[in-house]
C-alpha cells in the first residue's frame, strides 16, 4: 500500500506566508479549497438529457451535424470510464467544466515535453490518487481485471465499443497482434521490458498471453507476481502500449502483413536498408511508452489519449481533442473539456518562468524551484496566476558515486562502506533545507541514507579507513599516498541541481575530501555516465513512490554500479559480477515485486528492501518529502489552491479534467 508519509502537513501554507512576509507583504496565507467545490456558473457541458445520453464539445457537435463524425453515443465505449473526485484525487474537489479553448504550454526541447506527456498517458488500470492501492485498482483503458489465488494469472477485459482515435474498434485482435507480432517478435523487440517477466526479474520467463474472446485475454506468469497490477497502473509512467497497439494501422509496416512492394517503397522513402523492415516498424509504433503521443514521430498514429497531434512546425506543436476519447465526467460529458493544446518551444527555463509570470503560457509544471516562489506569489496577487504547492513525486536530488568506475584507487575507497557512511555524516542537510526549501518544504531523507549531521564522526571514519594523511592543500591523500579527488558532474535538471551539488562539495571538502564540481549539458553527461566514464553524477530517484512497486532506480544500473547492473540485466554475459550485498538487493527487489501490494508479505519485503538500501548507502539523498511551487494561469480551472498533499504528477494525470474559463 502506498501512503503519503509527509511530516509537513501540520506546517501548512501558514509557514510559507510567514517565511515570505517581508517579500510579499500583501500576501496572506492561502486557504485550502472548501470541501465541496462550486459548480461552474455557465457550463457549456450540461447534464445528460436522459439515461444513456452523453454530451460533447460543440466543436465535435458541429462535425456530427455536418455528417463527418458519428454521434457521441457511437464514439464512446458501452461503459466509459467515469472520472470522479474519488478516482482522481484525495484532498481537493473538481467541478463540472466548460468545453472549449486552447491551453498553451511550454516545451523545453524539440523532442517533447514531460508535463504534457504525463497529462496524456493512459495506463491500463488506475488506483485512486494514483497510488492508494488500499482503495482498489480499477480499470482505466481496461474495463476491469482479476487475479487468481496464486497471483500469477490475470484476466483482463477491454471496454466493449472502445475505439482508436481514427474510429476503428479496439479488440483483442490488437492484443494478439501486439503480443505475438511485436513483443515476442525478436526482430522487432529483441529484449521485452523486464516487467513482463515474473517479479521484473531478467532471469524469469516471459509472460504468456491467451485470447479468450473479442474483449478478454489472460496474462500468465511462471510464479507469483503480486505487483503486476501496480506495474500496469502508474509504474514508469507506463501506458497501454505493451498490450494494445492499433493493428489496423501498424500492419502496413510489418513484413508478415504488408504488401512486399508497398513495404519496400516505404522503407526506401525512409532511407531504411533492404531487409530491415523492423527498423521502419519501430519508427512507426509506440515502443516502451507513449512518449511519441506528444512527439512528432507519432504523428498520424491512432491513440487512446485525450488529445492527438494535428500539425507541427517552427517550434509549435498543435493538438486537438480525440473525438473517440473513452472518458466522461459524472454528468456524462465526454472529456477532455479543453479542445486544443498548443506546445511552444521555449529556449530556456528562465524564459519559461518569465512567460509564465506574464500569463503568456498556462502551466509551469516542475520547472521552478522555491527560489521563484515570491515572484509567483506576486503574479498571483496581480490576478495572473493560481499558485499551488504539491508534493514532489521523487527525491528532488540524488548524489551518485559510480562504484564501478575504472580506477583501482577510487574503487577501493568508495567501495568501503565506512567512506559512504562518513560522507553521509558530512552532509549538512539542515543547511540544504534552509537554503533550498525555505526551512519547511522538505525533511532529511532518513528513510534511505542520511543520519544526523556529524562531521566529527565523518572525520573519525575517514581516519579509521587510513585516509588520515593530508597534502599541502589540506585535503586527504588516498590509500596510496597520492592526492585523492572526486569529480561530480551535474546537469541543470532543475534550478537547484548545480548549486546544491556545489554545497555538498563544500560539505565534503570540510572533512578533507577534495570534491570538485564540473557542470555541463546533461545529454553529454548521460552519455559519459552510460559509458562508465563518470565518477559522480547528480540526478534524482523516486524514493517517495518506491512503495508503489513500479520504480527500480535504487538498482545499480541507474548510475551507481553500472557494470554490476549490466551483469544482472545480461544474465552474466556483460559487466562484472556484483558483490553479495548488491546481489541481495536484487533478491529483495524481486521478492517485493512478487508479493501482492499492501499485504503483510509485501510490507515485509519492502522493509527488507529499505534496510538493504539504508545499510549500504548506495547513493546520497539529502532530502525527501519535498514540495515545489507551480502555477496555472487563472483561466485554467480544476487545479488545486495552496499547499496540497497530492503529488504534482497525479494532478497532471487529471489534465483531461482541466478546463478554461476566460
PESULRA-V652518 format. One record per run of one state. SS is the DSSP state (helix for helix, strand for strand, loop for the rest). FROM is the first residue (numbers start at 0). TO is the last residue. If there is no record, write none. Layout:
<<SS,FROM,TO> <SS,FROM,TO>>
This chain:
<<loop,0,10> <helix,11,18> <loop,19,53> <strand,54,54> <loop,55,56> <helix,57,65> <loop,66,70> <helix,71,74> <loop,75,79> <strand,80,81> <loop,82,83> <helix,84,87> <loop,88,100> <strand,101,106> <loop,107,112> <helix,113,119> <loop,120,123> <strand,124,126> <loop,127,131> <helix,132,134> <loop,135,135> <strand,136,138> <loop,139,140> <strand,141,146> <loop,147,151> <strand,152,157> <loop,158,161> <strand,162,162> <loop,163,167> <strand,168,168> <loop,169,170> <helix,171,182> <loop,183,192> <helix,193,195> <strand,196,196> <helix,197,199> <loop,200,204> <strand,205,205> <loop,206,206> <strand,207,212> <loop,213,214> <strand,215,219> <loop,220,226> <helix,227,232> <loop,233,233> <helix,234,236> <loop,237,245> <helix,246,252> <loop,253,258> <helix,259,268> <loop,269,275> <helix,276,283> <loop,284,289> <helix,290,293> <loop,294,294> <helix,295,297> <loop,298,305> <strand,306,312> <loop,313,314> <strand,315,320> <loop,321,325> <strand,326,327> <loop,328,331> <strand,332,333> <loop,334,338> <strand,339,344> <loop,345,347> <helix,348,356> <loop,357,361> <strand,362,362> <loop,363,368> <helix,369,380> <loop,381,383> <strand,384,390> <loop,391,396> <strand,397,400> <loop,401,406> <helix,407,413> <loop,414,415> <helix,416,425> <loop,426,427> <helix,428,435> <loop,436,441> <strand,442,443> <loop,444,453> <helix,454,464> <loop,465,468> <strand,469,469> <loop,470,474> <strand,475,476> <loop,477,481> <strand,482,482> <loop,483,483> <strand,484,490> <loop,491,495> <helix,496,508> <loop,509,512> <strand,513,516> <loop,517,518> <strand,519,519> <loop,520,520> <helix,521,529> <loop,530,534> <strand,535,538> <loop,539,541> <helix,542,547> <loop,548,554> <helix,555,557> <loop,558,560> <helix,561,568> <loop,569,578> <helix,579,593> <loop,594,598> <helix,599,615> <loop,616,618> <strand,619,619> <loop,620,621> <strand,622,623> <loop,624,625> <strand,626,632> <loop,633,634> <strand,635,636> <loop,637,640> <strand,641,646> <helix,647,652> <loop,653,653> <helix,654,656> <loop,657,657> <strand,658,659> <loop,660,661>>
